[in-house]
Amino acid sequence: MSVPAWLEEELAEATGAGRRLDAVDPRLLAMGVFSTDGRGKRIGVALGTKVLDLAAALEDGRFAEASLNPLLAEGPAFWESLRQRISERLGAKGAARRIRPLLLDVDAVQLHLPIDVADYVDFYCSLEHATNLGRIFRPDGEPLQPNWRFMPVGYHGRAGTVVVSGTPVKRPWGQLRGPDGRVEFGPSARLDLEAEVGFVVGVGSELGSRVSGQAFADHVFGLVVLNDWSARDIQSFEYVPLGPFLGKSFATSISPWVVPLASLEHARIPGPPQAPPPLSHLERSEDWGLAVTLEVRLNGDVVSHPPLGALYWTPDQMLAHMTSNGAALRCGDLFATGTLSGARDGELGSLIELTWNGERPLALSDGSRRAFLEDGDEVTISATTVAPDGSPMAMGAVTGRVVASPP
Amino acid sequence: MSVPAWLEEELAEATGAGRRLDAVDPRLLAMGVFSTDGRGKRIGVALGTKVLDLAAALEDGRFAEASLNPLLAEGPAFWESLRQRISERLGAKGAARRIRPLLLDVDAVQLHLPIDVADYVDFYCSLEHATNLGRIFRPDGEPLQPNWRFMPVGYHGRAGTVVVSGTPVKRPWGQLRGPDGRVEFGPSARLDLEAEVGFVVGVGSELGSRVSGQAFADHVFGLVVLNDWSARDIQSFEYVPLGPFLGKSFATSISPWVVPLASLEHARIPGPPQAPPPLSHLERSEDWGLAVTLEVRLNGDVVSHPPLGALYWTPDQMLAHMTSNGAALRCGDLFATGTLSGARDGELGSLIELTWNGERPLALSDGSRRAFLEDGDEVTISATTVAPDGSPMAMGAVTGRVVASPP
């Protein structure tokens, strides 16, 4: 949508050069769930650093919901008409007078998990990330596993521990190999971040049917920024042969605002070439790469700019793969890219890559160094895309602080 | 509970020697969800092969729910008082006259998934099963992975494809290695069953806190019989390094009746000895082994009797491990044992073990042979425990038929 003059003026401070990381470009009409003192959860639209109560703005009680799920289940035609209605309401004559009093400062509200997460799947779709981890863990072997170039490899994570940005992350305890090789139960000493993007499913599918990549926009409503916190030491002892479990399931943080796919039409780009060519059920028929760049900050220092657009397996291929065995989709399903790492310096999406397994600690501006995360560290991952006019569009952020966990 | 005479008479046929596999001993007061033509889902109690409408029997509309979750969330004191109320109602003066008309034949109702599944975790807790698979896949190596004796190894499965007994199971397609070694997309040729027991969580826990094994009965309401259908060929290509995904996520079937833990107090037994002794957070403080035996039928032929009581890691240890990193529990969480295999002949819980990776096909009574499941095959897994008086107590069954999946 185009931003009416009154709103542009209202938001000038929030979207200008010194913008806050949690600001969301009003042209995206990103949606989430908020509450204020004394009133229940309801759906909001992010406009810069303001929150617009959707039900109040549209004078339609149907939007006084505690999660986006009922709205997401309605499907793409509804999503589009809703965006139209909001856009018209903001641009209508007298909107400045009518809508301005309904805008709440984001600091004055509480933001909640925007969706009831059904199943959570995490993929492993960055060629650079998979290659880096292969080099770190199997320095003498082939970095990629034999299946990697045939399918977007993924696994199910814990839906019940997906949390909204701002939720403190308690350092997990788990079974680790001590210095003498003995197995002990203790706090993870190798806590990491993973910079990712998550896709939110609105429209489900029938058990036993496949969803093709072409149907991506019929099912997927939008995207969130996601930090898949990882305890590398817990993970490395537990993961053979059934994959990551407790090394991941303590917390997965997502941004509070879901950016509709429909607002990113202009940001679609082809995915990188794939060799061997994917099997026919995974063929790309449209460009579902997205020109989105993340920015990872550790205690305020920018440490990386992982690119979503460099992803080897595009999200339409993830969707096709995930349902290729007939698995049903449900409203609220969340699937994430896996750590986004680019090929260039400064594009790595995890500390294990940035510090090469802790061997080359990062130097922070406060003079300290980090191999992995310490108690009190704050990680903020924000995302930006480019508007049709070339200007940057902020897509919001996910943040979390590591807190100590007592025995 | 003790069964009143009128009910015993009513159920004589169903619970006698020629009992149906789906009968459930009335002493267990197992609960599920059913519907009849023209009326919505509601909670039922399984009495032999009869279903009692709980809300009608107790004349209490609070039980007219479409899933057990609201009832499960209430916690153990409520569960116990509910069992008392049902028991009193069945044994009260005039009960025969009042309750008999409320009993529906199980064939006259439709049974539904008893719970809204929150997260689904599948463990790998049978020493014999893990050892057998290690021998099959790594004949020259150590059968058990280094972590196996330190923790109940597990992973998250797909909650959205947990289905109720009777749901047809479409043969999944997936990426397989063809005879020439090339990767192709086709129907699984190595479809297997896995005989398991699943535990249903009623009371959740806070993110960041651990749930000890001692608190097992404070959180877990009851158990179901579970078939974790597995496509061995899809699984074997996909599972490194992130674990099973599409080889499992096409369907997981559970029995329609949840047997309350409280009805199995007398069936509790110690788990087998553990060496090395488990780390302190996984220590057993009570006997949470359960004297339950499964029976696996393939097209009517009994092919195995896997024992729950032989499980190396007991369910209290699974719960303690699953939350040892601070992961929250939610009402509706389901966690399963993994394939139950015993040490003796006739106790193996999967075809891959029963046929030793297909090398020794099973001979069925119709003259056919099976390495893995064929289209049209029906698998029924039933469970039985022993009553305090030594008589068998049927715990219900999970059944499913394999149907072909077109291209």
Interface residues (C-beta under 8 A of the other chain):
Chain A: A118 D119 Y124 Q145 P146 N147 F150 M151 V153 G154 Y155 H156 G157 R158 A159 G160 T161 V163 T167 K170 P172 W173 G174 Q175 V183 E184 F185 L207 G208 R210 A231 I234 F237 E238 Y239 V240 P241 L242 G243 P244 F245 L246 G247 S249 F250 A251 L279 S280 H281 H321 M322 S324 N325 G326 A327 A328 L329 R330 D333 S405
Chain B: A118 D119 V121 Y124 Q145 P146 N147 F150 M151 V153 G154 Y155 H156 G157 R158 A159 G160 T161 V163 T167 K170 P172 W173 G174 Q175 V183 E184 F185 L207 G208 R210 A231 I234 F237 E238 Y239 V240 P241 L242 G243 P244 F245 L246 G247 S249 F250 A251 L279 S280 H281 H321 M322 S324 N325 G326 A327 A328 L329 R330 D333 S405
